[in-house]
Amino acid sequence: MSVADVMLFAWVGEDEFGSGEIGLKQAHVPAGLIPLVAVRQDKVEKLWPQLEAQARRYGKRIRLVRFRFDAVIRETEAGE
C-alpha cells in the first residue's frame, strides 16, 4: 500500500465558541484528549456517542468525513 492509497476518516465541525472556523473535533479516549482522525473508519465511528453529546451541548452539527489522497505537499529527506 502506498500513501496515495490511504484514506483518512475524521470528525469535523464548526468551532463551538462562534469563530465560524471548521476544524477537527476532539474526544476523550484512553490516551487522553486527541483529534479524531484515523485510517480506519471503525476507529472513529465508535466515538459517535461523545460527538453526539458535544453537538447537543453546543448546538453545532459534527460530521464524520472521508479524505482521499490529493498530493504530497512536503516530505522528509530522511527515510525510504
N, C-alpha and C positions, 0 to 999 in steps of 0.2 A: 504494500500500500504506500502511495506517495502522499505528500502533503496536499496535492491537488485533489485527492480522493476524500479528504476529511471534511465532514460537516460538523458544525457546532450548533448546539441547542442551548438557548438562553432565555431566561425570563427577563423581559424588558418592560419598562413603563415610565410614565412621567414622574418627575420629582414630586414627592409628597407635599413639599412646602411651597409650591407655587412658582418655581423658576421657569416652568414650561419645558425644561430640558428632558429629553428621553435618555434613559441610561439603563445599565444593568442593575437588576434588583439583587438584593442580598437576603440571605436567610440563615438561621441558626442551624448548624449541623454539628456532629461530634467534634469536628476540628475547630469550631468557632463560627464567627460571622464571616461568610465568604460570598463573593459574587457567584451567581448561579449560571455557570456555563459548563458544558460537558460535551464530550464527543459522542456520548450515548444518550439518547432521549430518555430512557428509563431512569437514568441517574438524577435528572432534574424534574421529571414528571412526578416522582413520589413526594416532592415538596409542595405540591398543589395546595394542601390544606393551609400551610403557612402563608402562601401568596394570596389565597382567597381571603384569609383573615386580614392581611395587610390592605388589600383592596377595599374591604368593607370599612376598615378603620379610617382610611384616608379618602375614600371616595374616588380613587383613581384606578382605572382598569389596568390590569397587568396581563401581558401576553407571552405565551411560550412561542418562540420563533426559531426558525432554522436558517442558518447562514451557510452558504456554499462558497467554496474557494473562488476567488477572483484573480488575485495576483499576489506574488511575493513582493512586498514593499522594501524590505531590508532583511539581510540575514547575517549571521556571524561569520567571520573569516575562519574561526576555529571549527573543527569538527568535519565530519564527512558529509 
